[in-house]
Amino acid sequence: MKPAKNTMTVLITGASGGIGSAIAQLLAADGHRLLLQGRNAERLQALRASLPHSDDHLVLAADLLDADQRRQLVERCATIPGGVDVLINNAGVSQFALLADMSDETLARMLQTNLLVPMALTRDLLPLLQRSERPAIVNIGSAFGHIGHPGFAAYSASKSGLHGFTESLRRELADTGVRVHYLAPRAVDTEFNTTAVNELNRSLGNQSDSPQRVAEQCLRLLQSRASGRRFIGWPERLFIKVNALFPAVVDSALAKKLPVIRQFALQNIQASK
Ligand SMILES: NC(=O)c1ccc[n+]([C@@H]2O[C@H](COP(=O)([O-])OP(=O)(O)OC[C@H]3O[C@@H](n4cnc5c(N)ncnc54)[C@H](OP(=O)(O)O)[C@@H]3O)[C@@H](O)[C@H]2O)c1
């Protein structure tokens, strides 16, 4: 059945996670039809059952690192009656560790999941999105994509790359109807952050947000007519600007915190063994 005029069909990657589930809850309450993507089919089914109008939503479980599964996902999306209007590239992974402690496999997994997968999925879904009357892409970045942070070198690199990709694509598609949004949260209370990361944040006085706050900002982007960028949290928004203009100021602030960051990074690696 073709959805009503203002109803969007939205593919959310990483819908089984904290932020993805919160986005799903908000969009479903707003009347949109969801394609819930993630690896954990059980969690996705439980999420679907908890959503308003649960019968309207579909679970599309796949490991996005697997090219065949990604291809099947895109093929399945092409069969959705009424098409797909929005892609939210939200799936992501992180590891809090010093670079010396990160294996090739960890580096590759982070860069692939956080950067290459959103690029490839966007490319493969674009022809389908462009058939929509109101096509949009939302890339979920991170404050750490704008402030390279010790202990998060690979994660910061992947999210910085995602921001560069979003900016290029927004400009590349400027004369099409596709809106390309970017949303960069600071720390968010989800399973994404290990005990050591939460302790680091407490120790450094870093604030964290609820996943619902991120979901509200995501909905606002989707409601806007033009492509948009949003950075969540104060003073993080200020730090991002200071870092862009005067990186030496942030270098010296973070240098003072290095002993604490190193201590928690080592604790995190030991806990993961
Ligand atoms: N939490 C934070 O502090 C924070 C801050 C800034 C930005 N972010 C960004 O927000 C996004 C969501 O994070 P979150 O906090 O909601 O994390 P989360 O609760 O750990 O959820 C991560 C999601 O990504 C999915 N995923 C990971 N690898 C995948 C793969 N290979 N194929 C398919 N799905 C995969 C997971 O699926 P399964 O569980 O089903 O495997 C899960 O649904 C990420 O991009 C993250 O970088 C998070």
The ligand as a MOL file (V3000), in Angstrom:
LIG
                    3D

  0  0  0     0  0            999 V3000
M  V30 BEGIN CTAB
M  V30 COUNTS 48 52 0 0 0
M  V30 BEGIN ATOM
M  V30 1 N 26.7990 6.8720 21.9250 0
M  V30 2 C 27.6090 7.9090 21.7490 0
M  V30 3 O 28.2550 8.4060 22.6980 0
M  V30 4 C 27.7290 8.5430 20.3730 0
M  V30 5 C 28.2340 9.8590 20.2910 0
M  V30 6 C 28.3670 10.4520 19.0500 0
M  V30 7 C 28.0000 9.7510 17.9080 0
M  V30 8 N 27.5200 8.4860 18.0170 0 CHG=1
M  V30 9 C 27.1720 7.7660 16.7730 0
M  V30 10 O 25.7960 7.4020 16.7930 0
M  V30 11 C 25.6040 6.2070 16.0420 0
M  V30 12 C 24.7730 5.2150 16.8540 0
M  V30 13 O 25.4520 4.9580 18.0680 0
M  V30 14 P 24.7420 4.3150 19.3560 0
M  V30 15 O 25.2030 5.0860 20.5190 0
M  V30 16 O 23.3080 4.1200 19.1200 0 CHG=-1
M  V30 17 O 25.4940 2.9010 19.3810 0
M  V30 18 P 24.9660 1.4320 19.7010 0
M  V30 19 O 23.8810 1.4660 20.7010 0
M  V30 20 O 26.1810 0.6190 19.9790 0
M  V30 21 O 24.3460 0.9760 18.2910 0
M  V30 22 C 25.1730 0.7700 17.1680 0
M  V30 23 C 24.3150 0.2140 16.0630 0
M  V30 24 O 25.1440 -0.0040 14.9070 0
M  V30 25 C 24.8330 -1.2870 14.3970 0
M  V30 26 N 25.9580 -1.8640 13.6700 0
M  V30 27 C 27.2660 -1.8870 14.0310 0
M  V30 28 N 27.9800 -2.5660 13.1100 0
M  V30 29 C 27.0990 -2.9670 12.1490 0
M  V30 30 C 27.2140 -3.7140 10.9680 0
M  V30 31 N 28.3820 -4.2050 10.5570 0
M  V30 32 N 26.1010 -3.9500 10.2290 0
M  V30 33 C 24.8970 -3.4820 10.6410 0
M  V30 34 N 24.7220 -2.7540 11.7620 0
M  V30 35 C 25.8090 -2.5220 12.5110 0
M  V30 36 C 24.4940 -2.1250 15.6260 0
M  V30 37 O 23.7610 -3.2480 15.2070 0
M  V30 38 P 23.6070 -4.6140 16.0970 0
M  V30 39 O 23.5970 -4.2030 17.5280 0
M  V30 40 O 22.2860 -5.1460 15.6220 0
M  V30 41 O 24.7500 -5.4560 15.7700 0
M  V30 42 C 23.6690 -1.1370 16.4240 0
M  V30 43 O 22.3470 -1.1260 15.9500 0
M  V30 44 C 26.9910 5.7020 15.6660 0
M  V30 45 O 27.2770 6.0710 14.3360 0
M  V30 46 C 27.9120 6.4540 16.6180 0
M  V30 47 O 29.1990 6.6470 16.0670 0
M  V30 48 C 27.3610 7.8640 19.2210 0
M  V30 END ATOM
M  V30 BEGIN BOND
M  V30 1 1 1 2
M  V30 2 2 2 3
M  V30 3 1 2 4
M  V30 4 1 4 5
M  V30 5 2 4 48
M  V30 6 2 5 6
M  V30 7 1 6 7
M  V30 8 2 7 8
M  V30 9 1 8 9
M  V30 10 1 8 48
M  V30 11 1 9 10
M  V30 12 1 9 46
M  V30 13 1 10 11
M  V30 14 1 11 12
M  V30 15 1 11 44
M  V30 16 1 12 13
M  V30 17 1 13 14
M  V30 18 2 14 15
M  V30 19 1 14 16
M  V30 20 1 14 17
M  V30 21 1 17 18
M  V30 22 2 18 19
M  V30 23 1 18 20
M  V30 24 1 18 21
M  V30 25 1 21 22
M  V30 26 1 22 23
M  V30 27 1 23 24
M  V30 28 1 23 42
M  V30 29 1 24 25
M  V30 30 1 25 26
M  V30 31 1 25 36
M  V30 32 1 26 27
M  V30 33 1 26 35
M  V30 34 2 27 28
M  V30 35 1 28 29
M  V30 36 1 29 30
M  V30 37 2 29 35
M  V30 38 1 30 31
M  V30 39 2 30 32
M  V30 40 1 32 33
M  V30 41 2 33 34
M  V30 42 1 34 35
M  V30 43 1 36 37
M  V30 44 1 36 42
M  V30 45 1 37 38
M  V30 46 2 38 39
M  V30 47 1 38 40
M  V30 48 1 38 41
M  V30 49 1 42 43
M  V30 50 1 44 45
M  V30 51 1 44 46
M  V30 52 1 46 47
M  V30 END BOND
M  V30 END CTAB
M  END
